Amino acid sequence: MKELTIPLESGGKVPLYEQIYQYIKQDILDGKISPGEKLPSTRLLAKYLQVSRSTTDLAYGQLLSEGYVRTVPGSGYYVCRIQHELLQLTGNGYGSPVRMDRWPAGSPIGGAFGWQGSVQSAGCDGVQGAVQSAGCDGIWGNVQSSEYDGVQRKPIRCDFSLEEVEWSNFSMTSWRKAVKCMLQEEMDGLFEAGIPQGEENLRQEIGRYLYQARGVSCQAQQIVIGAGNEYLLMLLDQMLPARAVAMESPTYRQAYQTFCNLGWEIAPVSMDAAGMRPKELNDSGANLAYIMPSHQFPLGTVMPMKRRMELLQWAAKAKERYIIEDDYDSEFRYKGKPIPSLQGSDPYGRVIYLGTFSKSIAPAIRVSYMVLPLELLAAYRTRCGFYSSTVSRIQQQILYHFMREGYFERHLNKMRRIYHSRHDALLQSLKGQSWARQIYGENAGLHMLVEVQTDKSEETIVRQAAQRQVRVYGLGEYSIRPKGDKAKPILLLGYARLTEEQIAEGIRRLQQAIEE
């Protein structure tokens, strides 16, 4: 293919690169552009459409990050094979497609114009990329346990924490205004127990936000509010008949430990560059899958559309199969728009969506939310509907006014700028290091990974960095599979709470620990 005639509207509300992206995406879904077909180069398309090269680069970048196209080095962009029958709400899976009323008119945000990073670029074909081969198979907690070996520790000056967020830039003035609004408008019944599922006005506000920002299609009745994702998983434990859950390895420790405490059988499933492997998932025998498709923790992988459709097909093949989509730190993406949610692409009502304000505002807020498929609402009301809400009614009403008055949106925009600056500072510091063999998970979230060129183990690097007053984290700590041979150690570096100066100092000290 040498040319694509795309009608563009100059000066309109939709940017040119998004018009190009939407046009090509729809042609792929409609079958007008066949799987395996080569697209014109960004240079030729820009010349043909009389637009800038950066415009076509951004459009192709979005198609790449969502898995509609793939790149072949030295050759160009090729169309991926997508499960069209599922996208068009047809197929032979269990049950009929579920339709529900959406929130007010307007199209969901269509995904990120992410850049073709080392993790994403191989995603269309499920090729085993550097992420899998570089160490997703350590022993659970092997790094954590090694930090307490009787060696005298020095005070930590730079902690590349993965848990903390920047709270010193939070607008207390806006929060006080939200509190004032709450006291003025919500005094009647404010000190009553409230609705077990969560206050209706807050659930409606969360629903609108999720539709506009994440493409989640739901009604307020499907949303359950709770104090933390762990509590919501405990509710699901009482609603779902399945007792085995498939989890990505490496995975999010809090969810893993919660399932273990609840007595679930854990089926570790390895990952390739596109995410959880469908064949291993199918062979696991689990009827529940826990994934983070928009920005997997800890690897930072963005699951392409082809893999998403494969997992949705897996869930649709049996009556009691569900997918838990944990939308971890999806609010923070530094190139283009957020990746759309898996829930918004689910025609069969098999995705349980989890989100939280812990990263977007602060951990102390302790407000998380769960979007249930319609057919799980009866199970919730029967088995869990009598539980009192674990979030106080006062806290919920403050958060409602914080969102309704636009303070939350302004806060997010401010924090994106701050985190973007720190992200760039860390990326720049790492790119100048000879020992930084490869960098993963950049351009989104609040951490990135670096594969280290060294003969030392992850445990040794973590221990020696602590001796130089720097705390870093090894990828092996997050694996739930037996330990195997790893080519090189991989470190996780969070940057949310660090200034640019602290980041530079921390990398300098880390370099000394690696090279000593």
N, C-alpha and C positions, 0 to 999 in steps of 0.2 A: 504494500500500500504506500503510495507516494503522496497522496493528497487526502485531506478531510475537509469537506465544505461544511463549515459550521456557521450558522447565522449568529452574529454577535451584536449585542445592543450596547453601543458605546454610551457612556455617561449615565447608565442605569444604576439601580440600587445593587444589582448583583455584579461583583467584580468580574472582569473578563476571564481570569483564570478559572473561576468557579463555573462560568458558563461553559467553558471548554471541557472541564472535568465532568459536569453533569451530562453534556451531550455525548461524550465518548462512553461514559458509564452506562447510559441508557441504551446506546447502540450495542454494547456488550451484552447487557441483560436481555435485549430483544433478539439477540442472535444476528444482528446486522453486521457485526464484526465477529468473525469466527474465532474460536479458541485456537491458539497457536499462530494467529495472523500477526504479522509485524506492523507496528504503527509507524507513521512517518517520524523522523527524528525531530527533536524539539526545535532544532535550527530551521529545518525545512518547513515545519508547520508554522513557526513564527513568521517566516518569510511569506508563506502562502496566505496567511490570515492578516498580514500586515500588523502584527503586534510585536511586543518586545520578546526577546528570548527568555527573560525571567518569567514572563507570563505563562509560556508553555512549560517551562521547568516546574513551576508551582502546580500546574494542572496535572502533569505526569507524576509529580511527587505525591499528590493525593491518591491517584489511582494506584500507585505502587504501595503506599502505606496501608491501603485498605485491601490489597490483594487482588485487584482486578487485572493488573499487568505485572510482568516480571522483567528484569533486566538480564541481558546476556552480555558480559563484558566484551567490548570491541564490536558488538553487533547491533544492539539497540533494545527497544521495548517490544515485548510480545504479550499477547492477550492470554490470560489464564483461563482454565476450564472451570466454570462456575456451575454449581448445582441449580440450574435454571428452574427445574420443576418445583423446588422448595421456595425459591424466591417468588415464584408466581402463584404461591398458595395452592399448589396441587401436589400430587404425589401419592404414594401407597402406604404412608406411615399410619400409625394408630390414630383414630379419631378424625374429626373434621377441623379445618382451620377456625381459629377463634377470632371473632371480630368484636370490637368494642368501640364506643364513642371516644373520639380523641378530644384533646383540649382545644381551645379556640384556634381558628384557622391559621395556617402558617406551616411551612415545612420544617421538619426537624433538622437540626444542624447535621450536615452530611458527612462529617468525618474530617480528619486532620490532613492538612497538606504537609504531612511529615516527610522528612528527607530520607533518602535511601541509605539508612545506616547499615552497619555490618550485621545486625540482628535481623532487620526487616527484609533486606533485599533478596534473600533466598527463600522467602516465605511461600511463594506461589506453588512451588513444586514439592514442598515438604522436604527440601534437601537438608541433610544434617549439616548444620553450620558450625562455626567455631564455638558457639555457646555450648552445644552438647558435648563436643569433644574436649572442651577445656575445663570440665570439672563440675558436673551436676550430680555427683555420686559419692559425696563424703558421708561420714558417720554423723548422725544427728547429735548436735551439741559438742562435737569434738573440739571446736575452737573455744567455745564458751568454757568448757571444763578446764582447758589448758591455761586459762587466765588466772587460775587460783592454784598455783603450784608451789606456794611457799616462798616465792621470790619477793623481796621487798620492792614494793611499787612506789614510783614517784608520782606526785600529783599530776593529773592530766591537764594539759594546757589547751589542747585542741582535740575535741571529740567529734569525729565524723559520724554523729549519731543518725540512725535511720528512723528514730521514733519521734524526735522533737520537731517543733515548728517554730517559726519566728513570731513571737507574740509582742515584742516591744513596739512594733509598728501598728499594733491594733488600735483602732480609734475608740477610745473609751467614751469620747463625747457622743459618738453615734450610738453606742450601747446605752448610755444614760438616756438619750432621747427615746430609744425603744422602750426602756423601762418606764419612762414618763408616759408614753403613749399607752402602755399596758395598764398603768394605774388609772389613767383617765377613762379608758374605754372598757376595761374588763373587770371592774370591781365586783359586779354582781356574780356571786357564785365562785369568786376567785379561789376561795379557800376550801371549796368542795373537792371531792376526790377526782372528779373529771372522768373522761371517757377512757376505758381500758386500752383501746386501740390507739389512742392519741387524740389530741384536740382536732376537731374537724377542720377548723380554719387553717391550722398549720399543715395538715395533710393535704389540703387543697393547694396551699402555697408551694409545698414541696412538689406536688404533682405538676404544677405549672412550670416550675423551675426544671424538673427532670425532662419534661417534654421539649422545652425550648433549648436547653443546654446539652442534653444527652440523647434526645430522640426516644425517650422511654414513653410508651403508650400505656396509660393506666387511668383509673378513676380513683378518687379519694378513698373509696371503700376498700381498695386493694392494698392500701398503705398501712403498715403497722410501725409505730414509733417505739423505740426502746433505748435503754441506757447502754449502748455499746453493741457491736456486732456479736459478741459472745452471748449476750442475753437473747438476741434474735435467733442465733443458732440453737440455743436451748429450747426455744419455742418450736422451731422446726423439728427438733428431735421428737417432740410429742405429737407432731402432725403427720410425719412421713412414716410409712410402713417399712421402708428399706432400712437396713442396719449396716450397709457397707457403702463407703464413699470413695470414689476415685479422686486422687489429688495429684496435682503436678509436683514433680520433684526436680529442683528445689521448690519450696512452697512457703506460704505465710505461716509462721510458727504459731501465732495465736489461734488461728482456725484449726490447725493440726492438733494442738494440745487440747482444745475444746472438744473436738470429736473423740479424741482418746479418752478424755475424762467421762464422756457420755457413753462410753462403751461401744463405739462404732468400730467396725473393722475397716482399717485403712488400706486401700489398694494404691500403692505408689505407681504413677504412670510417668514414664520419661518424656522429655520434650525434645523436639527438633527446633529448627529456626522459626517454624510457624506456630509452635505451641504444643499442647497436649496431643499425643499420638492417637489417632482414632482406632487403629487396630488394637493397640494395647488396652485402650479404654473398653472396647468391645469384648476383649478376652478377660478383662478383670472380674466380670461377674457383678460389678456394682450397678445399682440403679440410680445412683446420685453422683454427679460430677461437680467438683468445686474448682472453678477457674477464674482467672483475672484476664479477660481477653483484650481490654483496652490498654493496659500497661502492667504486664505481669510482674508480681513481686516474688523474688528479688531480681529476676533477669532483665526486666524492662521490655520484654518481647511484646510486640503488637500483633495480635492474631489476624491474619489476612482473611478476606471474605470466604475463600474456598474452604479453609479449615473451619470457620464458623458454621458454614452450611453443613459440613460433614458432622459436626457435633450436634447440630439441631436435628439432623436426620437420625442420628443415634438415639436421641431423646424421644423422637416421635414414633419409634418402632415398638415401644412397650407402654402399657397404660400407666405404670407407676414410676416412670423414669423422669427425672428432673435435672436441670442444670442450675447450680447456684452461681450467679455472676456477681463477684465481688468487684465493684467499680473503684478499686483502690486508687487514690490520688489522681483521678481522671481530670480534675479541674485544672491541672497545671501542665500545659503543653506550650512549647516555645516556638514552634513553627506551624503556622496554620491553625485550623480549628480542632476542637476535640474529636477523637475517634468516636463514632456513634456506638451506642450500647448494643450488645447482643440481644437484649430483650426487645428492642425496637424492630428487630428483624425476625422475630419468632412468631410464625403464624399459628402455631399449635398450642400456645400457652404452656410451655414447658420450662420457662426460665424464671427463676426466683432471683430478683434483683436486690442486692445489698448496697447501701451507701451510708456515709457518715459525714458529720461536720467536724470530726476531730482533726483532719488535715486542713480543711478549708478555713476553719476559724481557729479552734484550739482544742487540745485533748480534754481540757477541763469542762467543755460544754457537755460532753457525754450524751450526745443525741445522735442516734443512728436510725435508719429507716429501712424497711423491707417492703418490696412490692411483690405481692403474691399473685400467682395465676388465679383466674376466676374460679377454677374448680377446686382450689385449696381453701377458699374462703369458708366453706361449710365446716371443714375440718378445724380451721382456726377458731371459729365461733363456738364449736361444740367442745373442743378440748382445751382451748387456751383463752377463750373470751371472758372468762371470769377472773383472770389475773388482773390486778390493778396495774396501771402504767408505772413503769420504773423511772419515768421522767416526770418531775413535778409539773403541775399545771402552770405554775408561775413561770418556770423556765421555758415551757413550751410557748406561752403567750409572748414572752419577751422575744424569743426567736422568731415568732410569727411577725411581729411588728418590725423586727430587724430586717426581715426579708421583704415585707410588704412595702416599706418606705424606701427601698432601694439601697439600704446601707450594706447589705450582704454583697450585692453585685459590685458596688464601688470598692469594698474591701478586697474582693477577689481580684479585681483589676489591679489594685495597688500591689497585692502580694505577688501577682504574676510578674510584674515589673521587677520587684525586688529579687524574687527567686531566679528570674531569667538572668539578672546581672551576676548572681552568685554561681549559677550554672555555667555561664560563660567564663567566669574567673577560674573555676575548677577545671573546666575543659582546657583552657589555655595553659594552666599550670601543668596538667598531665601531658599535653602534647609536646611539651619541651623536655620530657624525661626519656632518656634512652631505655630505661627499664619498663616503661609503659608499652607493652607489646601490642595491646589492642584495647579499645574502649567500647563498652556496650551501654545500651539503655539511655543514651543522651537524648536531648531535645524534649524530654517529658519527665514528669514526676519530681521527686525531691532527692534523688540519689542517682549515682551512676556506678558502673563496674569497670575495673581495670584489670586486665590480665598482665601479670608481672613476669618479666623475663629474668629469671633467677633460678638457682639450684635449691633455694630454701623452700621450705614448706609454708603453707598458710599459717599454721600454728606458730612457727618460728618468727615469721614476719610480724604477726599480731603481738607476740610477746616482746620482741625487740623494739617495735614501735612504741609500746607502752613504756619501755625503759627510757625512751626519748620523749615521753610526755605527750604522745599522740595515740588516740584510740581509733583503730580501724577494725573492720569486721570481715571474716572470711566467708566465702560462698558456701563452703562445706558445712557451715553451721546450719544451713537451711535445707539440706538434703534429707530426704526420708527414705533413701535407698541404701543398700550396703555399700561400704566404701570400696572404690576401685582405683585403678591407676589414673592419675590426672597428668596431663601434659604440663600445665603451668598453674600456679596458684592464682586465684581471682579474688580481689578485694572489693568490698562494697563501701562506698564513700557517700554519706549523706552531707548535704550542705545547707540545710534550711536555717540552722541556728548560727552559722559561722559568717563573719564578715569577710570581705574579700582579702583583707590583710591576714586574718586568721587562716584562711584557706591557703594562701601562699606560704605562710610560716609552717602550717601543718604538712604540706607536700614537701617542703625542704627537709623537715625532720624525718618524714617517712623515707625520703631518698637516702638519708644517712643510715637509717635502720636497714634498708634493703642492701646497700652497698658496703656496709661494714664487714 
